[in-house]
Amino acid sequence: MAYKSFSMELAGRTLTVDIGRVAAQANGAAFMHYGDTTVLSTATASEKPRDGIDFFPLSVEYEEKLYAVGKIPGGFNRREGKASENAILTSRVIDRPMRPLFPKDYRNDVTLNNMVMSVDPECSPELTAMLGSAIAVAISDIPFDGPCATTQVGLIDGEFVFNPNSSQNKVSDLKLTVASTRDKVIMIEAGANEVPEAKMIEAIYAAHEINQQVIAFIDKIVAECGKAKHEYTSCAVPEELFAAIKELVPPAEMEEAVFTDEKQKREENIRQITAKLEEAFADNEEWLAVLGEAIYQYQKKTVRKMILKDHKRPDGRALTQIRKLAAEVDIIPRVHGSAMFTRGQTQICNVCTLAPLSDAQKLDGLDENEVSKRYMHHYNFPAYSVGETKVSRGPGRREIGHGALAERALLPVLPPEDVFPYAIRTVSETFESNGSTSMASTCASCMSLMAAGVPIRKMVAGISCGLVTGETDDDYVLLTDIQGLEDFFGDMDFKVTGTDAGITAIQMDIKIHGLTRPIVEGAIARCREARMYIMENCMKPAIAEPRPEVSKYAPKIIQIQIDPAKIGDVVGQRGKTINAIIEETGVKIDITDDGAVSICGTDPAGMQRAVDLIQIIVTDFEEGQVLEGKVVSIKEFGAFLEFAPGKEAMVHISKISKERINHVEDVLTLGDVVKAVCLGKDKMGRISFSIKDVK
């Protein structure tokens, strides 16, 4: 392919796409330049479908090369290791809008790779990769019903900022990412400082308008550089098999099998139907190979028909009805805070841990503004929560994504460090799962934080809204609080968290080619109504506000302020002074560059001793001041007292005793602890102390 370059102005900066310049052997490649941010986006597909699978095998990678920001990776290998959390979350945001646009019966392996090679703080590498992936697939020969485009939106002083730079993101009340096709919104991801629903909708559709400009730009690139889409082997279930199944299992029988509020009973019903069909088709290997997919599709059509036409849900609930709720706190002894939230067959236990700020997570990535993370939310999804047997291999991309969503939901209500100087970790353990565990995690985390005594500003709750669509844009049904079956067979999982004042987070996944504005507005309204209900009727009866004090098992923190010029005195040479204080008192000490000192411990006496020692070190001796010190050195002319690590003074032999003595050892020995009073400066300008003049 001949080298061609295309440019457009996007949010006040130049976006340039080079086609045919690099990676010519990929099915599609776009060398992206947004300002000085450079990302190579490629799309590749296997020649044949993968055998034995019933899903589209799409892999999305976002590779952060530290040379992009002039860094050498840490560790012994000095090379990039596993993907960072930001890289994983970015990969998920690229995947979610693009996956529905590939053919549903396509089983060829597809990999979208995005390599970040240079980062300009004015231009987001994540956004550049999102656009690059869309362009790489659009110009390739891989079947794709695109193009799609993505825009980021910030909110500063009430005004929208499109594709904000890193400094704008730091002060923005909104971090919104919106992906669109030509006609509809196809993905929404947001973190927000209680942005009202109406303002959020306005932001979403402002981004949608900008996406149309980008799509027109992509259309121009495809017109000049696009390849013809290749033919592929369809993995669709044969219609003859569907007809044979319906003869053996009439629609009424399938309806009876799937329409129950007990997940285990429904699964047993399907197992019996599957066994019946396997026996009937035992001699047809071709049909047996796709029977599982056929039964899945039959269930899906049955559930969708009943919801869309009869407004009947599998568990019998009304369209706006939330499943049975339960909440309690303090279910785990001795931890700093705990809570359990149950919604139907979805149950989350969350545990909160408090620690000094030195335990905040250190980040090593491409964002110079993000060097540490004080609040961490981790989400675990063991196999037993869905009745399966599987060895745990650590958190996968889904677990990391769910944890990040709940973390984003609660960040806006956390107290600032100067009010609550703790690092905070909440862990959501999934005890049982049947739909929207991430939203249950948000509710459980909120209660766990309050139980731990974290003074959050407001209560936060979350809920998910589902969707089943018909043949036309205005033929649809919204479902409040979707369970697993409605998620699997439905068209949308629209998660919204927030307070009574506004939204704190959104994550929208869909399986169709986009949502109309009435659907988006209706889903956001449904979610607000539901989360208000959850807070008032479930969470507040369990715990209405943060406890006034942290748990007796949590570390306590005393904060003092010192002169920044005295930090070196407290730390001492190679940390000798501060380590001596820590060893003596058993506390943890954190000092910031502006002189804020945090003393953390569980023993009040040890914490106060550490405060006293630091105050002695940073305070100049004053006449009349009485201090207690340990004899650390004896000379012929006097003794040296240590009042705090690194803070010593000399007492002349004449000031040791009211009686005349010839030798210091007659009165003092090494290790003695005595009181001494400061006499001020002597004739030589030296600070003088006396033991005998202490009153």
C-alpha positions as CSV (number, residue, x, y, z in Angstrom):
1,M,0.0,0.0,0.0
2,A,1.3,3.4,-0.9
3,Y,2.1,5.8,2.0
4,K,-0.6,8.4,2.6
5,S,-1.1,10.9,5.4
6,F,-4.4,12.4,6.6
7,S,-4.9,15.2,9.0
8,M,-7.8,17.0,10.8
9,E,-8.1,19.5,13.6
10,L,-9.6,17.8,16.7
11,A,-10.4,19.8,19.8
12,G,-7.8,22.5,18.9
13,R,-5.0,20.0,18.1
14,T,-3.9,18.3,14.9
15,L,-4.6,14.6,14.5
16,T,-2.6,13.0,11.8
17,V,-2.9,9.4,10.5
18,D,-0.2,7.7,8.4
19,I,-1.4,4.8,6.4
20,G,1.1,2.5,4.6
21,R,4.1,3.9,6.4
22,V,4.7,1.1,8.9
23,A,3.5,-2.4,9.7
24,A,2.5,-3.2,6.2
25,Q,2.0,-7.0,6.9
26,A,-0.8,-6.3,9.3
27,N,-4.4,-6.5,8.0
28,G,-4.7,-2.9,8.9
29,A,-2.3,-0.4,10.5
30,A,-2.6,3.3,11.5
31,F,0.4,5.3,12.7
32,M,-1.4,7.9,14.9
33,H,0.0,11.3,15.8
34,Y,-2.1,13.6,18.1
35,G,0.1,16.5,18.9
36,D,3.3,14.8,19.9
37,T,1.5,11.7,21.2
38,T,2.4,8.8,18.9
39,V,0.6,5.4,18.9
40,L,0.9,2.5,16.4
41,S,-2.5,0.8,16.1
42,T,-2.7,-2.5,14.2
43,A,-5.5,-5.0,13.4
44,T,-4.8,-8.6,12.5
45,A,-7.1,-11.6,11.9
46,S,-6.5,-15.3,11.4
47,E,-7.2,-16.9,8.1
48,K,-9.6,-19.5,9.5
49,P,-12.0,-19.6,12.4
50,R,-10.9,-21.2,15.7
51,D,-12.4,-24.6,16.2
52,G,-14.6,-25.5,19.1
53,I,-15.7,-22.1,20.3
54,D,-19.0,-20.4,20.5
55,F,-17.8,-16.7,20.8
56,F,-15.9,-14.1,18.9
57,P,-12.2,-14.4,19.9
58,L,-11.3,-10.7,20.0
59,S,-8.1,-9.6,21.9
60,V,-7.3,-5.9,22.6
61,E,-3.9,-4.8,23.8
62,Y,-2.7,-1.4,25.0
63,E,1.1,-1.4,25.4
64,E,2.6,1.3,27.5
65,K,6.3,1.8,26.5
66,L,8.0,3.8,29.2
67,Y,10.4,5.3,26.7
68,A,7.3,7.2,25.6
69,V,7.8,9.5,28.7
70,G,11.6,9.2,28.9
71,K,11.7,6.5,31.6
72,I,13.7,3.3,32.0
73,P,11.5,0.5,33.7
74,G,12.4,-0.5,37.2
75,G,13.1,-4.0,38.4
76,F,16.0,-6.3,37.6
77,N,15.0,-6.8,34.0
78,R,14.7,-3.1,33.1
79,R,12.0,-3.8,30.6
80,E,8.2,-3.6,30.6
81,G,6.4,-6.4,32.4
82,K,2.8,-7.2,32.7
83,A,0.2,-4.6,31.7
84,S,-0.6,-1.9,34.2
85,E,-4.1,-1.4,35.6
86,N,-4.5,1.7,33.3
87,A,-3.4,-0.4,30.3
88,I,-6.0,-3.1,31.1
89,L,-8.8,-0.6,31.6
90,T,-7.9,1.2,28.4
91,S,-8.0,-2.1,26.5
92,R,-11.5,-2.7,27.9
93,V,-12.7,0.7,26.8
94,I,-11.4,0.0,23.3
95,D,-13.0,-3.5,23.2
96,R,-16.4,-2.6,24.4
97,P,-17.6,-0.3,21.6
98,M,-15.9,-2.3,18.8
99,R,-16.9,-5.9,19.7
100,P,-20.6,-5.5,18.8
101,L,-19.7,-4.2,15.3
102,F,-18.0,-7.4,14.2
103,P,-20.3,-10.1,12.7
104,K,-22.0,-12.2,15.3
105,D,-21.1,-15.5,13.5
106,Y,-17.4,-14.5,13.0
107,R,-15.0,-16.9,14.8
108,N,-11.6,-15.9,13.3
109,D,-9.1,-14.7,15.9
110,V,-8.8,-10.9,15.8
111,T,-6.1,-8.9,17.7
112,L,-6.1,-5.1,18.0
113,N,-2.7,-3.9,19.3
114,N,-1.9,-0.4,20.3
115,M,1.7,0.6,21.1
116,V,2.2,3.9,22.8
117,M,5.5,5.3,21.6
118,S,5.4,8.9,22.6
119,V,3.3,10.9,25.1
120,D,2.4,14.6,24.8
121,P,0.7,15.7,28.1
122,E,-1.6,17.8,25.9
123,C,-2.9,14.8,24.0
124,S,-4.3,11.6,25.6
125,P,-2.5,8.4,24.4
126,E,-5.6,6.4,25.5
127,L,-7.9,8.5,23.2
128,T,-5.3,8.2,20.4
129,A,-5.3,4.4,20.7
130,M,-9.1,4.3,20.7
131,L,-9.2,6.2,17.4
132,G,-6.3,4.2,16.0
133,S,-8.0,0.9,16.6
134,A,-11.1,2.0,14.9
135,I,-9.2,3.3,11.9
136,A,-7.0,0.2,11.7
137,V,-10.0,-2.1,11.5
138,A,-12.0,0.2,9.2
139,I,-9.3,0.2,6.5
140,S,-8.5,-3.6,6.9
141,D,-10.1,-6.5,5.2
142,I,-11.6,-7.7,8.5
143,P,-15.4,-7.7,8.4
144,F,-16.6,-4.7,10.5
145,D,-19.7,-2.7,10.6
146,G,-18.0,0.6,11.4
147,P,-16.6,3.1,11.6
148,C,-16.8,4.3,15.1
149,A,-15.2,7.2,16.9
150,T,-14.5,8.2,20.5
151,T,-14.4,11.6,22.3
152,Q,-13.4,12.4,25.9
153,V,-15.2,15.2,27.8
154,G,-14.2,17.2,30.9
155,L,-16.2,19.7,32.9
156,I,-14.3,22.8,34.3
157,D,-16.2,25.6,35.9
158,G,-19.5,24.4,34.4
159,E,-18.1,24.4,30.8
160,F,-17.3,21.3,28.7
161,V,-13.7,20.7,27.6
162,F,-13.3,18.2,24.8
163,N,-10.3,15.8,24.8
164,P,-8.8,17.6,27.8
165,N,-5.1,17.6,28.5
166,S,-3.5,16.2,31.6
167,S,-3.6,19.5,33.5
168,Q,-7.3,20.0,32.7
169,N,-8.1,16.5,33.8
170,K,-6.6,17.2,37.3
171,V,-9.2,20.0,37.9
172,S,-12.1,18.6,35.9
173,D,-15.4,17.5,37.6
174,L,-16.0,15.0,34.8
175,K,-14.0,12.3,33.0
176,L,-16.3,11.1,30.3
177,T,-15.5,8.9,27.3
178,V,-18.2,8.4,24.6
179,A,-18.0,6.2,21.5
180,S,-20.4,6.5,18.6
181,T,-21.3,5.1,15.2
182,R,-22.8,7.3,12.5
183,D,-26.2,7.4,14.2
184,K,-26.0,6.2,17.8
185,V,-24.0,6.2,21.0
186,I,-22.3,2.8,21.5
187,M,-20.2,3.1,24.6
188,I,-20.2,5.4,27.7
189,E,-17.6,5.4,30.5
190,A,-17.5,8.1,33.1
191,G,-16.2,9.2,36.5
192,A,-17.8,12.4,37.9
193,N,-18.0,14.6,40.9
194,E,-21.8,14.3,41.4
195,V,-22.6,15.7,38.0
196,P,-26.5,16.0,37.6
197,E,-28.2,13.7,35.2
198,A,-29.2,16.4,32.8
199,K,-25.7,17.8,32.6
200,M,-24.3,14.3,32.0
201,I,-26.8,13.7,29.1
202,E,-25.8,17.0,27.6
203,A,-22.1,16.0,27.8
204,I,-22.8,12.6,26.2
205,Y,-24.5,14.1,23.2
206,A,-22.0,17.0,22.8
207,A,-19.3,14.2,22.5
208,H,-21.6,12.4,20.0
209,E,-21.6,15.4,17.7
210,I,-17.8,15.6,17.7
211,N,-17.7,11.9,17.0
212,Q,-19.6,12.5,13.7
213,Q,-16.7,14.8,12.6
214,V,-14.2,12.1,13.3
215,I,-16.3,9.5,11.5
216,A,-16.4,11.7,8.4
217,F,-12.6,11.9,8.6
218,I,-12.3,8.1,8.9
219,D,-14.7,7.7,5.9
220,K,-12.3,9.8,3.8
221,I,-9.3,7.5,4.9
222,V,-11.3,4.3,4.1
223,A,-12.4,5.7,0.7
224,E,-8.7,6.1,-0.3
225,C,-7.0,3.3,1.6
226,G,-9.6,0.8,2.6
227,K,-9.4,-2.9,1.6
228,A,-12.3,-5.0,0.5
229,K,-13.7,-7.1,3.4
230,H,-12.7,-10.8,3.2
231,E,-15.1,-13.7,3.0
232,Y,-15.4,-15.9,6.1
233,T,-16.9,-19.1,7.2
234,S,-20.1,-18.4,9.1
235,C,-20.6,-20.3,12.4
236,A,-24.3,-19.6,12.6
237,V,-26.5,-22.3,13.8
238,P,-28.4,-24.1,10.9
239,E,-32.1,-23.2,10.7
240,E,-32.9,-26.9,10.2
241,L,-31.5,-27.6,13.7
242,F,-33.7,-24.9,15.2
243,A,-36.7,-26.4,13.6
244,A,-35.9,-29.8,14.9
245,I,-35.3,-28.5,18.4
246,K,-38.6,-26.7,18.5
247,E,-40.4,-29.9,17.5
248,L,-38.9,-31.8,20.4
249,V,-39.0,-28.8,22.9
250,P,-42.0,-26.6,22.0
251,P,-41.7,-22.9,22.9
252,A,-44.1,-23.3,25.9
253,E,-41.8,-25.9,27.4
254,M,-38.8,-23.7,27.0
255,E,-40.7,-20.8,28.6
256,E,-41.5,-22.9,31.6
257,A,-37.8,-24.0,31.9
258,V,-36.3,-20.5,31.9
259,F,-38.9,-18.5,33.7
260,T,-38.0,-19.0,37.4
261,D,-36.4,-16.8,40.0
262,E,-34.0,-19.5,41.1
263,K,-30.8,-19.7,39.0
264,Q,-30.0,-23.3,40.0
265,K,-33.5,-24.5,39.1
266,R,-33.3,-22.9,35.7
267,E,-29.9,-24.4,35.0
268,E,-31.2,-27.8,36.0
269,N,-34.2,-27.4,33.6
270,I,-31.8,-26.6,30.8
271,R,-29.6,-29.5,31.6
272,Q,-32.6,-31.8,31.3
273,I,-33.5,-30.3,27.9
274,T,-29.9,-30.6,26.7
275,A,-29.8,-34.3,27.7
276,K,-33.0,-34.9,25.9
277,L,-31.8,-33.3,22.7
278,E,-28.3,-34.9,22.8
279,E,-30.1,-38.3,22.9
280,A,-32.3,-37.3,20.0
281,F,-29.5,-36.1,17.8
282,A,-26.9,-38.8,18.9
283,D,-26.4,-39.9,15.2
284,N,-25.9,-36.3,13.9
285,E,-22.3,-35.2,14.7
286,E,-22.7,-31.9,12.8
287,W,-25.7,-30.9,14.9
288,L,-24.2,-32.1,18.2
289,A,-21.1,-29.8,17.6
290,V,-23.3,-26.7,17.7
291,L,-26.1,-28.0,19.9
292,G,-25.0,-25.9,22.9
293,E,-25.0,-22.7,20.9
294,A,-28.4,-23.6,19.5
295,I,-29.9,-24.2,22.9
296,Y,-28.4,-20.9,24.1
297,Q,-30.0,-19.1,21.1
298,Y,-33.3,-20.7,21.8
299,Q,-33.3,-19.6,25.4
300,K,-32.3,-16.1,24.3
301,K,-35.1,-15.8,21.8
302,T,-37.6,-17.1,24.3
303,V,-36.6,-14.7,27.1
304,R,-36.4,-11.7,24.7
305,K,-39.9,-12.5,23.2
306,M,-41.5,-12.7,26.6
307,I,-39.9,-9.5,27.9
308,L,-40.5,-7.5,24.8
309,K,-44.0,-8.6,23.9
310,D,-45.5,-9.6,27.2
311,H,-43.4,-7.5,29.6
312,K,-42.7,-10.7,31.6
313,R,-39.4,-11.1,33.3
314,P,-37.9,-14.6,34.1
315,D,-38.3,-14.1,37.8
316,G,-41.7,-12.6,37.6
317,R,-40.7,-9.0,38.6
318,A,-42.2,-5.8,37.2
319,L,-40.0,-4.0,34.7
320,T,-39.0,-1.4,37.4
321,Q,-38.9,-3.7,40.4
322,I,-35.6,-4.3,42.3
323,R,-34.9,-7.7,43.7
324,K,-35.1,-8.4,47.5
325,L,-32.5,-6.3,49.3
326,A,-30.5,-6.8,52.5
327,A,-27.6,-5.0,54.1
328,E,-25.6,-5.3,57.3
329,V,-22.3,-4.1,58.8
330,D,-19.7,-5.4,61.2
331,I,-20.0,-9.0,60.0
332,I,-16.3,-9.6,60.2
333,P,-14.6,-9.2,63.6
334,R,-11.4,-7.2,64.2
335,V,-11.1,-5.8,60.7
336,H,-11.3,-2.0,60.4
337,G,-14.7,-2.0,58.7
338,S,-17.0,-4.5,57.0
339,A,-20.4,-4.7,55.3
340,M,-22.5,-7.1,53.3
341,F,-24.9,-6.1,50.6
342,T,-27.4,-8.6,49.0
343,R,-29.7,-8.1,46.1
344,G,-31.5,-11.2,45.0
345,Q,-28.8,-13.9,44.4
346,T,-26.0,-11.3,44.2
347,Q,-24.1,-11.0,47.5
348,I,-21.0,-9.0,48.2
349,C,-19.0,-8.7,51.4
350,N,-16.6,-5.7,51.6
351,V,-13.8,-5.2,54.0
352,C,-12.1,-1.8,54.6
353,T,-8.5,-1.4,55.8
354,L,-6.9,1.8,56.9
355,A,-3.2,2.5,56.9
356,P,-0.8,5.4,56.9
357,L,-0.3,7.4,53.7
358,S,3.0,5.7,53.1
359,D,1.0,2.6,52.2
360,A,-0.6,4.3,49.2
361,Q,-0.1,2.4,46.0
362,K,2.8,3.6,43.9
363,L,2.1,3.9,40.2
364,D,4.7,3.5,37.4
365,G,3.0,4.5,34.1
366,L,2.8,7.1,31.4
367,D,0.8,9.7,33.3
368,E,3.2,12.0,35.1
369,N,0.3,13.3,37.3
370,E,-0.5,9.8,38.6
371,V,2.4,8.7,40.8
372,S,0.4,7.1,43.7
373,K,-3.1,6.1,44.6
374,R,-4.4,6.6,48.1
375,Y,-7.8,4.8,47.7
376,M,-7.7,1.3,46.3
377,H,-10.8,-0.9,45.6
378,H,-10.2,-4.5,44.8
379,Y,-12.8,-7.0,43.5
380,N,-12.6,-10.8,43.6
381,F,-14.9,-13.2,41.8
382,P,-14.3,-16.8,43.0
383,A,-15.8,-19.7,41.0
384,Y,-18.0,-20.8,44.0
385,S,-20.0,-17.6,43.7
386,V,-21.6,-19.1,40.5
387,G,-21.5,-22.7,41.6
388,E,-18.5,-23.6,39.5
389,T,-15.3,-25.5,40.3
390,K,-12.2,-23.6,39.1
391,V,-8.8,-22.9,40.6
392,S,-8.1,-19.2,41.2
393,R,-5.4,-17.7,39.0
394,G,-5.6,-14.2,40.4
395,P,-7.7,-11.3,39.1
396,G,-8.4,-11.1,35.4
397,R,-9.3,-8.1,33.3
398,R,-13.0,-8.4,34.3
399,E,-12.1,-8.3,38.0
400,I,-9.8,-5.4,37.5
401,G,-12.4,-3.5,35.6
402,H,-15.1,-4.1,38.2
403,G,-12.8,-3.0,40.9
404,A,-11.9,0.2,39.1
405,L,-15.6,1.0,38.5
406,A,-16.5,0.8,42.2
407,E,-13.3,2.7,43.0
408,R,-14.3,5.5,40.6
409,A,-17.8,5.6,42.1
410,L,-16.6,6.4,45.6
411,L,-13.6,8.7,44.9
412,P,-15.7,11.9,44.8
413,V,-17.1,11.5,48.3
414,L,-13.8,10.5,50.1
415,P,-12.4,13.1,52.6
416,P,-9.2,14.9,51.5
417,E,-5.9,13.8,53.0
418,D,-5.5,16.8,55.3
419,V,-8.9,15.9,56.9
420,F,-8.4,12.1,57.0
421,P,-4.7,11.3,56.5
422,Y,-5.1,7.6,55.7
423,A,-4.5,5.3,52.8
424,I,-7.7,3.3,52.3
425,R,-8.2,-0.2,50.8
426,T,-11.6,-1.8,50.3
427,V,-11.9,-5.4,49.0
428,S,-15.1,-6.8,47.6
429,E,-15.5,-10.5,48.0
430,T,-18.2,-12.0,45.8
431,F,-20.1,-14.6,47.8
432,E,-22.8,-15.1,45.3
433,S,-23.4,-13.8,41.8
434,N,-26.4,-13.4,39.6
435,G,-26.1,-10.1,37.9
436,S,-24.3,-6.7,38.5
437,T,-21.8,-7.6,41.2
438,S,-20.0,-4.3,40.5
439,M,-23.0,-2.3,41.6
440,A,-23.4,-4.4,44.7
441,S,-19.7,-3.8,45.4
442,T,-20.3,-0.1,45.2
443,C,-23.1,-0.3,47.8
444,A,-21.1,-2.7,50.1
445,S,-18.0,-0.5,49.8
446,C,-19.9,2.6,50.8
447,M,-21.2,1.0,53.9
448,S,-17.9,-0.6,54.8
449,L,-16.2,2.8,54.6
450,M,-18.8,4.3,56.9
451,A,-18.5,1.4,59.3
452,A,-14.7,2.0,59.4
453,G,-15.2,5.6,60.4
454,V,-14.1,7.1,57.1
455,P,-16.0,10.5,57.0
456,I,-17.3,10.2,53.4
457,R,-19.4,13.3,52.4
458,K,-22.4,11.4,51.1
459,M,-23.8,7.9,50.6
460,V,-23.2,6.3,47.2
461,A,-25.3,3.5,45.6
462,G,-25.3,1.8,42.2
463,I,-27.6,-0.1,40.0
464,S,-27.7,-1.6,36.5
465,C,-30.4,-1.1,33.8
466,G,-30.9,-3.5,31.0
467,L,-32.5,-3.4,27.6
468,V,-34.4,-5.6,25.1
469,T,-34.9,-4.2,21.6
470,G,-37.3,-5.1,18.8
471,E,-37.1,-4.4,15.0
472,T,-37.4,-0.6,15.2
473,D,-35.7,2.1,17.3
474,D,-38.9,2.8,19.3
475,D,-39.6,-0.8,20.1
476,Y,-37.7,-1.5,23.3
477,V,-38.1,-2.4,27.0
478,L,-35.9,-1.1,29.8
479,L,-35.3,-3.4,32.8
480,T,-34.3,-2.1,36.2
481,D,-31.8,-4.3,38.2
482,I,-31.0,-7.0,35.6
483,Q,-30.1,-10.5,36.8
484,G,-27.6,-12.7,35.0
485,L,-30.0,-14.2,32.4
486,E,-31.3,-10.7,31.4
487,D,-27.7,-9.6,31.0
488,F,-26.7,-12.6,28.9
489,F,-29.8,-12.4,26.6
490,G,-30.4,-8.7,26.7
491,D,-28.8,-5.9,24.7
492,M,-27.4,-3.6,27.4
493,D,-25.8,-3.4,30.8
494,F,-26.0,0.3,31.8
495,K,-24.4,0.7,35.2
496,V,-24.8,4.1,37.1
497,T,-23.5,5.0,40.5
498,G,-24.1,8.3,42.4
499,T,-25.4,10.2,45.4
500,D,-28.7,12.0,45.8
501,A,-27.0,15.0,44.1
502,G,-25.7,13.4,40.9
503,I,-23.7,10.8,39.1
504,T,-20.2,9.6,40.2
505,A,-19.6,6.8,37.6
506,I,-21.1,5.2,34.5
507,Q,-20.2,2.1,32.6
508,M,-22.3,1.1,29.6
509,D,-21.9,-2.2,27.7
510,I,-24.1,-3.1,24.8
511,K,-24.4,-5.9,22.2
512,I,-26.2,-4.0,19.5
513,H,-25.1,-1.2,17.1
514,G,-25.9,1.7,19.5
515,L,-28.5,3.4,21.6
516,T,-30.9,6.1,20.7
517,R,-31.2,9.2,22.9
518,P,-34.5,8.2,24.5
519,I,-32.9,4.9,25.6
520,V,-29.9,6.7,27.2
521,E,-32.1,9.2,28.9
522,G,-34.5,6.5,30.1
523,A,-31.8,4.3,31.5
524,I,-30.2,7.2,33.4
525,A,-33.5,8.2,34.9
526,R,-34.3,4.6,35.9
527,C,-30.9,4.2,37.6
528,R,-31.4,7.4,39.6
529,E,-34.8,6.2,40.8
530,A,-33.4,2.8,41.8
531,R,-30.4,4.0,43.6
532,M,-32.5,6.5,45.7
533,Y,-34.7,3.5,46.7
534,I,-31.7,1.4,47.6
535,M,-30.1,4.0,49.8
536,E,-33.4,4.9,51.6
537,N,-34.7,1.3,52.0
538,C,-31.6,-0.8,52.4
539,M,-28.4,1.0,53.1
540,K,-29.5,3.7,55.5
541,P,-31.3,1.3,57.9
542,A,-28.0,-0.6,58.1
543,I,-25.8,2.4,58.6
544,A,-27.0,6.0,58.0
545,E,-23.7,7.9,58.4
546,P,-20.0,7.4,59.0
547,R,-19.0,6.5,62.5
548,P,-17.4,9.3,64.5
549,E,-14.2,7.4,65.1
550,V,-12.2,4.8,63.4
551,S,-12.2,1.2,64.7
552,K,-10.2,0.4,67.8
553,Y,-8.3,-2.1,65.7
554,A,-7.4,0.6,63.1
555,P,-4.2,2.6,63.4
556,K,-4.6,6.1,64.8
557,I,-2.9,9.1,63.2
558,I,-1.6,12.3,64.8
559,Q,-0.7,15.2,62.4
560,I,1.7,18.0,63.3
561,Q,3.3,20.7,61.1
562,I,7.0,21.5,61.2
563,D,9.2,24.0,59.5
564,P,10.1,22.4,56.1
565,A,13.7,23.5,56.8
566,K,13.8,21.2,59.8
567,I,12.8,18.1,57.9
568,G,16.5,17.1,57.5
569,D,16.9,17.3,61.3
570,V,14.0,14.9,61.9
571,V,15.2,12.5,59.2
572,G,18.9,12.6,60.1
573,Q,21.8,11.4,58.2
574,R,20.7,8.4,56.1
575,G,17.5,8.2,58.1
576,K,19.3,7.6,61.4
577,T,17.2,10.0,63.5
578,I,13.8,9.1,62.3
579,N,14.6,5.4,62.4
580,A,15.6,5.8,66.0
581,I,12.3,7.4,66.9
582,I,10.4,4.6,65.1
583,E,12.3,1.9,66.9
584,E,11.8,3.5,70.3
585,T,8.1,4.3,69.9
586,G,6.8,1.6,67.5
587,V,5.1,4.1,65.2
588,K,5.1,4.9,61.5
589,I,6.1,8.4,60.5
590,D,5.4,10.1,57.1
591,I,6.7,13.5,56.3
592,T,5.7,15.5,53.2
593,D,7.8,18.1,51.5
594,D,5.7,20.9,53.0
595,G,6.5,19.8,56.6
596,A,3.3,17.9,57.3
597,V,4.2,15.0,59.7
598,S,1.8,12.0,60.3
599,I,2.5,9.7,63.2
600,C,0.6,6.5,62.9
601,G,0.3,3.7,65.5
602,T,-2.0,1.8,67.8
603,D,-0.3,2.7,71.2
604,P,-1.4,6.2,72.2
605,A,1.6,6.6,74.6
606,G,4.1,5.6,71.9
607,M,2.5,8.0,69.4
608,Q,2.6,10.9,71.9
609,R,6.3,10.1,72.7
610,A,7.1,10.3,69.0
611,V,5.3,13.7,68.8
612,D,7.3,14.9,71.8
613,L,10.6,13.8,70.3
614,I,9.9,15.4,67.0
615,Q,8.9,18.7,68.7
616,I,12.1,18.6,70.7
617,I,14.2,18.1,67.5
618,V,12.6,20.9,65.6
619,T,12.3,23.4,68.4
620,D,15.3,25.6,69.4
621,F,16.3,25.4,73.1
622,E,14.8,28.3,75.1
623,E,15.9,29.6,78.5
624,G,13.9,28.0,81.3
625,Q,12.9,25.0,79.3
626,V,13.1,21.8,81.3
627,L,13.8,18.6,79.3
628,E,14.4,15.0,80.2
629,G,17.5,13.4,78.7
630,K,19.6,10.3,78.7
631,V,23.4,10.4,79.5
632,V,25.1,9.3,76.4
633,S,28.6,10.5,76.9
634,I,30.8,11.5,79.9
635,K,33.8,13.7,79.7
636,E,36.1,15.2,82.4
637,F,34.4,18.6,82.0
638,G,30.8,17.4,81.9
639,A,28.2,15.1,80.5
640,F,26.2,15.0,77.2
641,L,22.5,14.4,77.4
642,E,20.4,13.2,74.5
643,F,16.9,14.7,74.7
644,A,15.8,13.2,71.4
645,P,17.6,11.2,68.7
646,G,20.2,13.6,67.2
647,K,19.3,16.4,69.7
648,E,22.0,16.6,72.4
649,A,23.3,19.2,74.8
650,M,26.2,19.4,77.3
651,V,25.9,19.9,81.1
652,H,29.1,21.3,82.6
653,I,30.5,19.4,85.7
654,S,29.8,22.5,87.8
655,K,26.1,22.3,86.9
656,I,25.5,18.7,87.7
657,S,25.2,18.7,91.5
658,K,24.7,21.4,94.2
659,E,27.6,19.8,96.0
660,R,31.1,20.1,94.6
661,I,32.2,17.0,92.7
662,N,35.6,16.1,91.3
663,H,34.4,13.5,88.8
664,V,31.2,13.4,86.7
665,E,31.1,9.6,87.3
666,D,30.6,10.3,91.0
667,V,27.0,11.4,90.2
668,L,26.2,10.2,86.7
669,T,26.6,6.9,84.7
670,L,25.9,6.2,81.1
671,G,22.2,5.5,80.4
672,D,21.0,7.6,83.4
673,V,17.8,9.6,82.6
674,V,17.8,13.0,84.3
675,K,16.0,16.3,84.0
676,A,17.9,19.5,83.0
677,V,16.9,23.1,82.6
678,C,18.1,25.4,79.8
679,L,20.2,28.3,81.0
680,G,20.4,30.1,77.7
681,K,23.6,31.0,76.0
682,D,26.9,31.3,77.8
683,K,29.6,33.9,77.1
684,M,30.8,31.9,74.2
685,G,27.3,31.9,72.6
686,R,26.8,28.2,73.4
687,I,23.6,26.7,74.8
688,S,24.0,25.8,78.5
689,F,22.0,23.3,80.6
690,S,21.9,22.6,84.3
691,I,20.8,19.6,86.3
692,K,21.2,21.2,89.7
693,D,19.0,24.2,88.9
694,V,15.9,22.1,88.0
695,K,13.1,23.1,90.3
